[in-house]
Amino acid sequence: MAVDLESLVEATSGAVGALVSTTILYPLDTCKTKYQAENRAHHRQKYRSISDVFWEAVSRHQVLSLYQGLGTKNLQALISQFVYFYGYSFFKKLYLRESRSKSIGTTANLVIAAAAGACTAIVTQPLDTASSRMQTSDFGKSKGLWKSLSEGTWSEAFDGLGISLLLTTNPSIQYTVFDQLKQRLLLKNRTIEQRDSLSSPEALSAFSAFVVGAVSKCIATCLTYPAIRCKVMIQSAKSNENDEGNAQPKSRKTMSGTFYSIWEKEGLLGFFKGLHAQMLKTVLSSALLLMIKEKVTKTTWVLMIALRRFLLITRPRLKSS
């Protein structure tokens, strides 16, 4: 029971943190997604920068449309974070119980995180597809969740699932880079302090850990960004466009076809279009999520304990009556 309760607390606090951070950063996310989804030759591009998306909404008096699809995105964030944190906590407890270990090694931790991420991607993929279609729709013309999903086949609701599963490697890349940078920094500090006949530090300072963590996250995002942009384009509500910017009937997009389209129209740099906005959104979202999660966890734990005690007290009364 204790294991389930702890998993439930982790899942609930993570879901609440995701809900708040997603709502706060949603206009930035909409601008970023619309900018990433555009695939035209440089001289035909509608958006020169992410700010052009924002000013288009302002000029059309559609500022509130920056929130189109917010309900679906929040539902996705709630479910994904709940499934991820619950799955991670569950798999971690299961591993410790089956292996009879007191701690989890680096490799096992990465495998558990990847498994939880894969489960989350599969469960929430239709919501991810719908929210991307709603965000990339013209301002003021976004469709509802059901209509966005029912326009195509059920398999189209899972567009981009392969890339979503591929992107579960992002935390593994981040941790590997973090560990390498940490070891180099500790080795440098150890060499300096050995000259001064002082004991070497066992861990990074809080500020150093923050900087190294931010750098490792940025590197992981850069390495996986071409896949991130392809995923947005595959799920985009926009129709295909030729070099003159004329709309053509929308066809089923594939990963290879999307890669080729970016290379043909935008060149190598096109794979990194919108990278700065993606990193800004990722860093802010992670910081807000973890900050809110830490604040909510304690309160959630107290409420869960109180609810459990209430149920234990009430149950005998119901039986006796």
C-alpha positions as CSV (number, residue, x, y, z in Angstrom):
1,M,0.0,0.0,0.0
2,A,2.9,2.4,0.9
3,V,4.4,1.8,-2.5
4,D,1.2,2.6,-4.3
5,L,0.6,5.7,-2.2
6,E,4.1,7.0,-2.9
7,S,3.6,6.4,-6.6
8,L,0.3,8.2,-6.5
9,V,1.8,11.2,-4.8
10,E,4.6,11.5,-7.3
11,A,2.1,11.2,-10.2
12,T,-0.3,13.7,-8.8
13,S,2.3,16.4,-8.0
14,G,3.9,15.9,-11.4
15,A,0.6,16.3,-13.1
16,V,-0.2,19.5,-11.3
17,G,3.2,20.9,-12.0
18,A,2.8,20.1,-15.7
19,L,-0.7,21.7,-15.8
20,V,0.5,25.0,-14.4
21,S,3.7,25.2,-16.4
22,T,1.9,24.3,-19.6
23,T,-0.7,27.0,-19.1
24,I,1.9,29.7,-18.3
25,L,4.1,29.0,-21.3
26,Y,1.4,28.1,-23.8
27,P,1.5,31.3,-25.9
28,L,5.3,30.7,-26.3
29,D,4.6,27.1,-27.2
30,T,2.0,28.1,-29.9
31,C,4.3,30.6,-31.5
32,K,7.2,28.1,-31.5
33,T,5.0,25.3,-33.0
34,K,3.6,27.4,-35.8
35,Y,7.1,28.7,-36.6
36,Q,8.5,25.1,-36.7
37,A,5.7,23.8,-38.8
38,E,6.3,26.2,-41.7
39,N,8.2,24.6,-44.5
40,R,9.0,26.9,-47.4
41,A,12.0,28.2,-49.3
42,H,13.7,31.1,-47.5
43,H,12.4,33.7,-49.9
44,R,8.8,32.4,-49.5
45,Q,8.8,32.2,-45.7
46,K,5.8,33.8,-43.9
47,Y,7.5,33.9,-40.5
48,R,11.1,35.2,-40.4
49,S,11.2,34.7,-36.6
50,I,9.1,33.5,-33.8
51,S,8.0,37.0,-32.9
52,D,6.3,37.3,-36.4
53,V,3.8,34.7,-35.2
54,F,3.0,36.7,-32.1
55,W,2.6,40.0,-34.1
56,E,0.4,38.2,-36.6
57,A,-2.0,37.3,-33.8
58,V,-1.9,40.9,-32.5
59,S,-2.5,42.4,-36.0
60,R,-5.5,40.1,-36.6
61,H,-6.9,40.8,-33.1
62,Q,-6.6,37.1,-32.4
63,V,-4.4,37.3,-29.3
64,L,-6.6,34.8,-27.5
65,S,-6.0,32.4,-30.4
66,L,-2.5,31.9,-29.0
67,Y,-4.3,29.7,-26.5
68,Q,-6.1,27.6,-29.1
69,G,-5.8,23.9,-28.1
70,L,-4.9,24.8,-24.5
71,G,-7.5,22.4,-23.1
72,T,-6.2,19.5,-25.2
73,K,-2.6,20.4,-24.3
74,N,-3.4,20.5,-20.6
75,L,-5.2,17.2,-20.8
76,Q,-2.2,15.7,-22.5
77,A,0.2,17.3,-19.9
78,L,-1.9,15.9,-17.0
79,I,-2.1,12.4,-18.4
80,S,1.4,12.3,-19.6
81,Q,3.0,13.5,-16.4
82,F,0.7,11.3,-14.3
83,V,1.5,8.2,-16.4
84,Y,5.2,9.0,-16.5
85,F,5.7,9.7,-12.8
86,Y,3.5,6.8,-11.7
87,G,5.2,4.5,-14.2
88,Y,8.6,5.6,-13.2
89,S,7.9,5.2,-9.5
90,F,6.2,1.8,-10.1
91,F,9.0,0.4,-12.3
92,K,11.6,1.7,-9.8
93,K,9.9,-0.1,-6.9
94,L,9.4,-3.2,-9.0
95,Y,13.1,-3.3,-9.9
96,L,14.2,-2.8,-6.3
97,R,11.9,-5.6,-5.2
98,E,12.8,-8.1,-7.8
99,S,16.5,-7.4,-7.8
100,R,16.6,-7.1,-4.0
101,S,18.9,-4.1,-4.3
102,K,18.9,-1.0,-2.1
103,S,19.8,1.4,-4.9
104,I,19.4,1.7,-8.6
105,G,22.4,1.9,-10.9
106,T,22.8,4.4,-13.8
107,T,22.0,2.0,-16.5
108,A,18.9,0.6,-14.8
109,N,17.7,4.1,-14.0
110,L,18.0,5.1,-17.7
111,V,16.1,2.0,-18.8
112,I,13.3,2.6,-16.3
113,A,13.0,6.2,-17.4
114,A,12.9,5.2,-21.1
115,A,10.3,2.5,-20.3
116,A,8.1,5.1,-18.5
117,G,8.6,7.6,-21.3
118,A,7.6,5.0,-24.0
119,C,4.4,4.1,-22.1
120,T,3.6,7.8,-21.8
121,A,4.2,8.4,-25.5
122,I,1.9,5.6,-26.6
123,V,-0.9,6.6,-24.3
124,T,-0.9,10.3,-25.1
125,Q,0.0,10.3,-28.8
126,P,-3.5,11.0,-30.1
127,L,-3.7,14.0,-27.8
128,D,-0.3,15.2,-28.9
129,T,-1.3,14.9,-32.5
130,A,-4.6,16.8,-31.9
131,S,-2.9,19.6,-29.9
132,S,-0.3,20.1,-32.7
133,R,-3.0,20.3,-35.3
134,M,-5.0,22.8,-33.3
135,Q,-1.9,25.0,-32.6
136,T,-0.8,25.1,-36.2
137,S,-4.3,25.9,-37.5
138,D,-4.9,29.5,-38.7
139,F,-5.7,31.9,-35.9
140,G,-9.3,31.7,-35.0
141,K,-10.0,28.6,-37.1
142,S,-8.9,25.9,-34.7
143,K,-11.1,22.8,-34.4
144,G,-12.1,20.9,-31.3
145,L,-10.4,17.8,-30.0
146,W,-12.9,15.3,-31.4
147,K,-13.1,17.0,-34.9
148,S,-9.3,17.2,-35.1
149,L,-9.0,13.5,-34.6
150,S,-12.1,12.3,-36.5
151,E,-11.1,14.0,-39.8
152,G,-8.6,11.3,-40.6
153,T,-8.2,7.6,-39.9
154,W,-7.4,6.2,-36.4
155,S,-3.8,5.5,-37.5
156,E,-3.3,9.1,-38.4
157,A,-4.0,10.0,-34.7
158,F,-0.7,8.2,-34.0
159,D,1.3,10.3,-36.5
160,G,4.8,10.9,-35.2
161,L,4.7,8.0,-32.7
162,G,7.9,6.6,-34.0
163,I,9.7,9.9,-33.4
164,S,8.1,10.3,-30.0
165,L,9.5,6.9,-29.0
166,L,12.9,8.0,-30.4
167,L,12.8,11.2,-28.4
168,T,12.6,9.1,-25.1
169,T,16.4,8.9,-25.5
170,N,16.7,12.6,-24.8
171,P,17.0,12.1,-21.0
172,S,19.7,9.4,-21.6
173,I,21.7,11.8,-23.7
174,Q,21.2,14.6,-21.1
175,Y,22.4,12.3,-18.3
176,T,25.4,11.1,-20.2
177,V,26.5,14.6,-21.1
178,F,25.9,15.8,-17.5
179,D,28.0,12.9,-16.1
180,Q,30.9,13.6,-18.5
181,L,30.9,17.3,-17.8
182,K,30.6,16.7,-14.0
183,Q,33.6,14.3,-14.0
184,R,35.7,16.7,-16.0
185,L,34.8,19.6,-13.6
186,L,35.5,17.5,-10.5
187,L,38.8,16.3,-11.9
188,K,39.8,19.9,-12.5
189,N,38.8,21.0,-9.0
190,R,40.6,17.9,-7.5
191,T,43.8,18.8,-9.3
192,I,43.7,22.4,-8.1
193,E,42.9,21.4,-4.5
194,Q,45.6,18.8,-4.4
195,R,48.1,21.5,-5.1
196,D,46.7,23.3,-2.1
197,S,46.9,20.1,0.0
198,L,43.1,20.1,0.5
199,S,40.7,17.3,0.3
200,S,38.9,16.9,-3.1
201,P,35.2,17.7,-3.3
202,E,32.8,14.8,-3.7
203,A,30.1,16.7,-5.5
204,L,29.4,19.8,-7.5
205,S,28.1,22.9,-5.8
206,A,24.5,23.9,-6.3
207,F,25.4,26.6,-8.8
208,S,27.8,24.3,-10.8
209,A,25.2,21.6,-10.9
210,F,22.6,24.0,-12.2
211,V,24.9,25.3,-14.9
212,V,26.0,21.8,-16.0
213,G,22.4,20.6,-15.9
214,A,21.3,23.5,-18.2
215,V,24.2,22.9,-20.6
216,S,23.6,19.1,-20.8
217,K,19.8,19.8,-21.5
218,C,20.7,22.2,-24.2
219,I,23.1,19.7,-25.8
220,A,20.5,16.9,-25.7
221,T,17.9,19.2,-27.2
222,C,20.3,20.2,-30.0
223,L,21.1,16.6,-30.9
224,T,17.5,15.6,-31.0
225,Y,16.1,18.8,-32.5
226,P,15.9,17.6,-36.1
227,A,13.6,14.8,-35.0
228,I,11.5,17.3,-32.9
229,R,10.9,19.6,-35.9
230,C,10.0,16.6,-38.1
231,K,7.5,15.5,-35.6
232,V,5.8,18.9,-35.5
233,M,5.7,19.0,-39.3
234,I,4.2,15.5,-39.5
235,Q,1.5,16.4,-37.1
236,S,0.9,19.9,-38.5
237,A,-2.6,20.9,-39.7
238,K,-1.1,22.8,-42.6
239,S,-1.5,21.5,-46.1
240,N,1.6,20.8,-48.2
241,E,2.9,23.8,-50.2
242,N,5.0,24.1,-53.3
243,D,7.9,26.6,-53.8
244,E,5.4,29.3,-54.8
245,G,3.5,29.0,-51.5
246,N,0.4,27.6,-53.2
247,A,-1.5,25.1,-51.1
248,Q,-1.8,21.6,-52.4
249,P,-4.0,18.7,-51.2
250,K,-2.7,17.3,-47.9
251,S,-1.1,13.9,-48.2
252,R,0.1,11.5,-45.5
253,K,3.5,12.7,-44.3
254,T,6.3,10.3,-43.6
255,M,9.5,10.8,-41.6
256,S,11.7,10.3,-44.6
257,G,9.5,12.6,-46.8
258,T,9.6,15.3,-44.1
259,F,13.4,15.1,-43.8
260,Y,13.7,15.4,-47.6
261,S,11.3,18.3,-47.7
262,I,13.3,20.3,-45.1
263,W,16.6,19.5,-46.9
264,E,15.2,20.5,-50.3
265,K,13.5,23.8,-49.3
266,E,15.6,25.0,-46.3
267,G,18.9,23.2,-46.4
268,L,20.9,22.0,-43.5
269,L,20.0,24.9,-41.2
270,G,16.4,24.2,-41.7
271,F,16.7,21.2,-39.4
272,F,17.4,23.6,-36.6
273,K,14.8,26.2,-37.4
274,G,13.3,27.4,-34.1
275,L,15.9,25.8,-32.0
276,H,16.4,28.8,-29.7
277,A,12.7,28.9,-29.0
278,Q,12.6,25.2,-28.3
279,M,15.5,25.5,-25.8
280,L,13.9,28.5,-24.1
281,K,10.6,26.7,-23.7
282,T,12.2,23.5,-22.6
283,V,14.4,25.1,-19.9
284,L,11.5,27.3,-18.6
285,S,9.1,24.4,-18.6
286,S,11.5,22.0,-16.8
287,A,12.3,24.7,-14.2
288,L,8.6,25.5,-13.6
289,L,7.6,21.9,-13.5
290,L,10.2,20.8,-11.0
291,M,9.7,23.9,-8.8
292,I,5.9,23.4,-8.7
293,K,6.2,19.6,-8.3
294,E,8.4,20.1,-5.2
295,K,5.9,22.5,-3.6
296,V,2.9,20.3,-4.4
297,T,4.5,17.0,-3.3
298,K,4.5,17.7,0.4
299,T,0.9,19.0,0.4
300,T,-0.3,16.1,-1.7
301,W,1.4,13.6,0.6
302,V,-0.4,15.1,3.6
303,L,-3.7,15.0,1.8
304,M,-3.3,11.4,0.7
305,I,-2.4,10.4,4.3
306,A,-5.4,12.2,5.7
307,L,-7.7,10.6,3.1
308,R,-6.3,7.2,3.8
309,R,-6.9,7.6,7.5
310,F,-10.4,8.8,6.9
311,L,-11.2,5.8,4.7
312,L,-9.8,3.4,7.3
313,I,-11.9,5.0,10.1
314,T,-15.0,5.2,8.0
315,R,-14.9,1.6,6.7
316,P,-15.5,-0.1,10.1
317,R,-18.4,2.2,10.7
318,L,-20.0,1.2,7.4
319,K,-19.5,-2.5,8.1
320,S,-21.0,-2.2,11.6
321,S,-24.1,-0.3,10.4
